[in-house]
């Protein structure tokens, strides 16, 4: 059996990597051969995420140029769709005519999405024109959800929305390779505790919410440092000595293992209510506790008092971070509890079997 994946990005893009690329060898074991085609280039991703500095005007020109190229590429992928048993479109909201062409060439289509892309992304909205683009994207999204053979949602919140328009909806929640992402050996002689965050430039604005927290902790002159992985080259927090790094696929595991505590700040917006941050699953996989905003799907991943803490106010952030920083045994106990949750609920190997069964079923529709 063969499946064609149409993804937004290569492995450089988080959702493409998590929901498509890492599945390929596991699907192979289930007798499914995968071919991946990408809509956008790595350069487009880096510009889009602010990793390549560019003026606002040039960034707009870049967006429309590559969007046009992307549509042409999608048409080319639709032309080859007939050669596969199933087509899986991952997050790409293509024009109605392009999707009609995909369905004409191959009616066995799965549509997968991992964010509330029918809502306005607070990071990307800059002006009225951007707002119009998001509304158009939502219009295209609903067209795909209505007309795909099957829907793959990343969590129950998104699945609830999809089921309003399509009865064939499954949930594959934040799969992670538990044989690769494992706890590392901690240097017991290192008395410095690292509070870490991993993400992308598109979500780094959420760290700004914690500026008062970082300042209060820094004022205590304790053996605590802050590390942010995935921020843009010019990211900074006033008055805070941050260790900051550009995210790379090669270093992501060692960076995660360098954390002692993982943080997941989140604001309560319609878009973020549909976000089950993959960083929390990564934190748990390497055996570190989490401190997260008591908002939305953070409550799904973080069992308060078990594998971390859910917090609301700045005072609670400071209290729980200092508690964990001062108690290595508590960090270890909560970290191991998180590791157990990941093995039971988010294992890539288990999720791959679920996905393979859905792919085989869709091929028969």
C-alpha positions as CSV (number, residue, x, y, z in Angstrom):
1,X,0.0,0.0,0.0
2,X,1.2,3.5,-0.8
3,X,0.3,6.9,0.7
4,X,1.1,10.3,-0.6
5,X,1.7,12.9,2.2
6,X,1.3,16.6,1.2
7,X,2.9,18.6,4.0
8,X,3.5,22.3,4.5
9,X,7.2,22.0,5.3
10,X,10.0,19.5,5.5
11,X,11.2,18.2,8.8
12,X,12.2,21.8,9.7
13,X,8.5,22.5,10.4
14,X,7.3,21.2,13.7
15,X,3.9,19.9,12.7
16,X,5.2,18.3,9.5
17,X,7.9,16.6,11.5
18,X,5.7,15.4,14.3
19,X,2.6,14.4,12.3
20,X,4.2,13.0,9.1
21,X,8.0,12.6,8.9
22,X,8.5,10.7,12.1
23,X,5.7,8.2,11.2
24,X,7.3,7.0,8.0
25,X,9.5,4.2,9.3
26,X,6.8,3.0,11.7
27,X,4.2,2.9,8.8
28,X,6.7,0.9,6.8
29,X,6.5,-1.8,9.4
30,X,2.7,-1.8,8.9
31,X,3.2,-2.4,5.2
32,X,2.6,1.2,4.1
33,X,5.1,2.9,1.8
34,X,5.1,6.7,2.2
35,X,6.0,9.5,-0.2
36,X,6.2,13.0,1.1
37,X,5.8,16.2,-1.0
38,X,6.2,19.6,0.5
39,X,4.4,22.8,-0.4
40,X,6.9,25.4,0.9
41,X,10.7,25.6,0.9
42,X,12.9,25.7,4.0
43,X,13.8,29.3,3.1
44,X,10.1,30.3,3.1
45,X,9.8,28.7,6.6
46,X,12.8,30.6,7.9
47,X,11.6,33.9,6.5
48,X,8.0,33.3,7.8
49,X,9.3,32.5,11.3
50,X,11.6,35.5,11.4
51,X,14.8,33.5,11.3
52,X,15.9,35.4,8.2
53,X,15.6,39.1,8.8
54,X,13.5,40.9,6.1
55,X,11.5,44.1,5.9
56,X,7.7,43.8,6.2
57,X,7.2,44.7,2.6
58,X,9.7,42.1,1.4
59,X,8.2,39.5,3.7
60,X,4.8,40.1,2.1
61,X,6.2,39.8,-1.3
62,X,8.0,36.6,-0.3
63,X,4.7,35.3,1.1
64,X,2.7,35.8,-2.0
65,X,5.4,34.6,-4.3
66,X,5.8,31.3,-2.4
67,X,2.0,30.9,-2.0
68,X,1.7,31.0,-5.7
69,X,4.5,28.5,-6.2
70,X,2.8,26.4,-3.5
71,X,-0.5,26.3,-5.4
72,X,1.3,25.2,-8.5
73,X,3.1,22.5,-6.6
74,X,-0.2,21.3,-5.1
75,X,-1.6,21.0,-8.6
76,X,1.4,18.9,-9.6
77,X,0.9,16.7,-6.6
78,X,-2.7,16.2,-7.4
79,X,-1.7,15.0,-10.9
80,X,0.3,12.2,-9.3
81,X,-2.3,11.4,-6.6
82,X,-3.9,8.6,-8.7
83,X,-0.8,6.5,-8.2
84,X,-1.5,6.1,-4.5
85,X,-4.0,4.3,-2.4
86,X,-4.5,7.3,0.0
87,X,-3.6,11.0,0.0
88,X,-3.0,12.7,3.3
89,X,-3.0,16.5,3.2
90,X,-1.4,17.9,6.3
91,X,-2.6,21.3,7.4
92,X,-2.4,22.8,3.9
93,X,-5.6,24.9,3.2
94,X,-5.6,24.7,-0.6
95,X,-8.1,26.6,-2.8
96,X,-11.4,24.8,-3.5
97,X,-10.5,24.2,-7.1
98,X,-7.2,22.5,-6.2
99,X,-8.9,20.3,-3.6
100,X,-11.6,19.4,-6.1
101,X,-8.8,18.3,-8.4
102,X,-7.2,16.2,-5.7
103,X,-10.6,14.5,-5.1
104,X,-11.1,14.0,-8.8
105,X,-7.7,12.3,-9.1
106,X,-8.1,10.3,-5.8
107,X,-11.2,10.4,-3.6
108,X,-9.4,8.6,-0.7
109,X,-8.2,11.8,1.1
110,X,-7.3,12.3,4.8
111,X,-7.0,15.8,6.1
112,X,-5.0,16.4,9.2
113,X,-4.6,19.5,11.3
114,X,-2.9,20.3,14.6
115,X,-4.0,23.9,15.4
116,X,-7.2,25.9,15.5
117,X,-6.4,27.3,12.0
118,X,-10.0,28.4,11.7
119,X,-9.2,31.0,14.3
120,X,-6.9,34.0,14.1
121,X,-3.3,33.3,15.1
122,X,-2.3,36.1,17.5
123,X,1.3,35.9,16.4
124,X,0.6,36.3,12.7
125,X,-2.2,38.9,12.7
126,X,-0.7,42.3,12.0
127,X,-3.4,44.3,10.2
128,X,-6.8,44.2,8.6
129,X,-5.5,42.5,5.4
130,X,-4.0,39.7,7.5
131,X,-7.3,39.4,9.3
132,X,-9.0,38.9,5.9
133,X,-6.4,36.3,4.9
134,X,-7.2,34.3,8.1
135,X,-10.9,34.4,7.4
136,X,-10.2,33.1,3.9
137,X,-8.0,30.4,5.3
138,X,-10.9,29.4,7.7
139,X,-13.2,29.2,4.7
140,X,-10.9,26.9,2.9
141,X,-10.3,24.8,6.0
142,X,-14.0,24.1,6.4
143,X,-14.2,23.1,2.8
144,X,-11.5,20.5,3.3
145,X,-13.1,19.2,6.5
146,X,-16.5,18.8,4.9
147,X,-15.3,17.0,1.9
148,X,-12.3,14.9,3.0
149,X,-12.9,11.2,3.5
150,X,-11.4,11.3,6.9
151,X,-10.2,13.9,9.4
152,X,-7.2,13.5,11.7
153,X,-7.3,16.0,14.6
154,X,-4.5,16.5,17.1
155,X,-6.7,16.7,20.1
156,X,-10.3,16.4,21.3
157,X,-10.9,20.2,21.2
158,X,-10.1,20.3,17.5
159,X,-12.0,17.0,16.9
160,X,-15.1,18.5,18.4
161,X,-15.0,21.3,15.8
162,X,-14.4,18.9,12.9
163,X,-17.3,16.7,13.9
164,X,-19.7,19.5,13.3
165,X,-18.9,19.1,9.5
166,X,-17.7,15.5,9.1
167,X,-18.6,12.3,11.1
168,X,-15.3,10.5,10.2
169,X,-12.9,12.1,12.7
170,X,-10.1,10.5,14.7
171,X,-7.6,11.9,17.2
172,X,-3.9,11.3,17.1
173,X,-2.5,13.3,20.0
174,X,1.1,14.6,19.9
175,X,2.9,11.4,19.1
176,X,6.6,11.2,20.2
177,X,9.2,8.5,19.7
178,X,9.8,7.2,23.2
179,X,12.7,5.2,22.1
180,X,14.5,8.3,20.9
181,X,13.3,10.9,23.4
182,X,14.5,9.5,26.7
183,X,15.8,11.0,30.0
184,X,19.5,11.9,29.9
185,X,22.0,11.5,32.7
186,X,22.0,14.5,35.0
187,X,25.3,15.8,36.4
188,X,24.7,15.7,40.1
189,X,27.7,18.0,40.7
190,X,26.0,20.7,38.7
191,X,24.1,22.8,41.3
192,X,22.7,25.2,38.6
193,X,19.0,24.5,37.8
194,X,18.0,25.3,34.2
195,X,14.4,26.5,33.6
196,X,13.9,25.8,29.9
197,X,11.5,26.6,27.1
198,X,11.5,25.0,23.6
199,X,9.3,26.3,20.8
200,X,9.5,28.5,17.7
201,X,9.7,32.2,16.9
202,X,5.9,32.1,16.3
203,X,5.2,31.2,19.9
204,X,8.1,33.0,21.6
205,X,5.9,36.0,22.3
206,X,4.3,33.9,25.1
207,X,7.6,34.1,27.0
208,X,7.0,37.8,27.4
209,X,4.2,37.0,29.7
210,X,6.7,35.7,32.2
211,X,9.1,38.7,32.2
212,X,7.9,39.7,35.8
213,X,8.4,36.1,36.9
214,X,11.9,35.9,35.5
215,X,12.8,39.2,37.1
216,X,11.6,38.1,40.5
217,X,13.5,34.9,40.4
218,X,16.6,36.6,39.2
219,X,16.5,39.1,42.0
220,X,17.0,36.2,44.5
221,X,20.4,35.5,43.1
222,X,19.9,31.7,43.3
223,X,21.7,29.1,41.2
224,X,19.0,29.3,38.5
225,X,19.4,30.0,34.8
226,X,16.9,30.4,32.0
227,X,17.2,28.8,28.5
228,X,15.1,29.4,25.4
229,X,15.5,27.2,22.4
230,X,13.7,28.1,19.2
231,X,13.6,31.8,19.5
232,X,14.7,34.2,16.7
233,X,18.2,35.7,16.6
234,X,17.1,39.0,18.1
235,X,15.0,37.7,20.9
236,X,15.7,39.2,24.4
237,X,14.1,39.7,27.7
238,X,15.0,43.0,29.4
239,X,17.4,42.6,32.3
240,X,17.4,38.8,32.2
241,X,20.5,36.7,31.3
242,X,18.9,34.2,28.9
243,X,20.7,31.3,27.2
244,X,19.1,31.4,23.8
245,X,19.5,29.1,20.8
246,X,18.1,28.7,17.4
247,X,16.3,25.3,17.2
248,X,18.0,22.6,15.2
249,X,16.9,19.0,14.6
250,X,20.4,17.8,15.5
251,X,20.4,19.5,18.9
252,X,16.8,19.3,20.1
253,X,17.3,16.2,22.2
254,X,20.5,17.4,23.9
255,X,18.8,20.8,24.5
256,X,15.8,19.2,26.1
257,X,18.0,17.1,28.3
258,X,19.8,20.2,29.5
259,X,16.6,21.5,31.1
260,X,15.7,20.7,34.7
261,X,12.2,22.3,34.5
262,X,10.1,22.9,31.4
263,X,7.7,25.8,31.1
264,X,4.6,26.2,29.0
265,X,3.1,29.7,29.2
266,X,-0.1,30.2,27.3
267,X,-2.6,33.0,26.8
268,X,-6.3,32.4,26.7
269,X,-7.2,33.1,23.0
270,X,-9.5,31.2,20.7
271,X,-6.5,30.0,18.7
272,X,-4.5,28.8,21.7
273,X,-7.4,27.0,23.3
274,X,-6.9,24.4,20.5
275,X,-3.2,24.1,21.2
276,X,-1.8,21.0,23.0
277,X,1.8,22.2,23.0
278,X,4.2,19.5,21.8
279,X,6.9,21.0,24.0
280,X,5.1,19.6,27.1
281,X,5.2,16.1,25.6
282,X,8.9,16.5,24.9
283,X,9.5,17.7,28.4
284,X,7.8,14.6,29.8
285,X,9.6,12.3,27.5
286,X,13.0,13.3,28.9
287,X,11.8,13.1,32.4
288,X,11.5,16.7,33.6
289,X,8.6,18.4,35.4
290,X,6.4,21.1,33.8
291,X,5.1,24.4,35.0
292,X,2.3,25.5,32.7
293,X,-0.5,28.1,32.5
294,X,-3.8,26.8,33.8
295,X,-5.4,27.3,30.5
296,X,-7.0,25.1,27.8
297,X,-5.3,21.9,26.8
298,X,-2.4,22.4,29.2
299,X,-4.8,20.7,31.7
300,X,-4.8,17.6,29.5
301,X,-1.0,17.2,29.6
302,X,-0.2,18.4,33.0
303,X,-1.7,16.5,36.0
304,X,-1.4,19.2,38.7
305,X,0.8,17.9,41.5
306,X,1.7,14.7,39.6
307,X,4.0,15.6,36.6
308,X,4.1,19.3,37.2
309,X,2.0,22.3,38.3
310,X,-0.7,24.4,36.7
311,X,-0.5,28.0,37.6
312,X,-2.4,31.3,37.1
313,X,-0.8,34.3,38.6
314,X,2.8,35.5,38.5
315,X,3.1,34.8,42.2
316,X,2.1,31.1,41.5
317,X,4.7,30.9,38.7
318,X,7.4,32.1,41.0
319,X,6.3,29.9,43.9
320,X,6.2,26.7,41.9
321,X,9.4,27.3,39.9
322,X,11.3,28.1,43.1
323,X,9.8,25.0,44.8
324,X,11.0,22.7,41.9
325,X,14.3,24.5,41.7
326,X,15.0,23.8,45.4
327,X,14.0,20.2,45.5
328,X,15.8,17.7,43.2
329,X,13.9,14.7,44.5
330,X,10.6,16.4,43.7
331,X,11.8,17.2,40.2
332,X,12.8,13.6,39.7
333,X,9.6,12.2,41.0
334,X,7.4,14.4,38.8
335,X,9.7,13.9,35.8
336,X,9.3,10.1,36.1
337,X,5.5,10.5,36.4
338,X,5.5,12.5,33.2
339,X,7.6,9.9,31.5
340,X,5.1,7.2,32.4
341,X,2.3,9.3,31.0
342,X,4.1,9.7,27.7
343,X,4.8,6.0,27.4
344,X,1.1,5.2,28.0
345,X,-0.6,8.0,26.1
346,X,1.7,9.5,23.4
347,X,3.9,6.7,22.2
348,X,4.7,7.1,18.5
349,X,4.8,3.3,17.9
350,X,1.3,2.9,19.3
351,X,0.0,5.9,17.4
352,X,1.5,4.6,14.2
353,X,-0.6,1.4,14.5
354,X,-3.7,3.6,14.9
355,X,-2.8,5.7,11.9
356,X,-2.0,2.7,9.8
357,X,-5.4,1.2,10.5
358,X,-7.1,4.4,9.5
359,X,-5.1,4.7,6.3
360,X,-6.0,1.1,5.4
361,X,-9.7,1.8,6.1
362,X,-9.8,5.0,4.1
363,X,-8.3,3.1,1.1
364,X,-11.4,1.0,1.1
365,X,-14.0,3.8,1.2
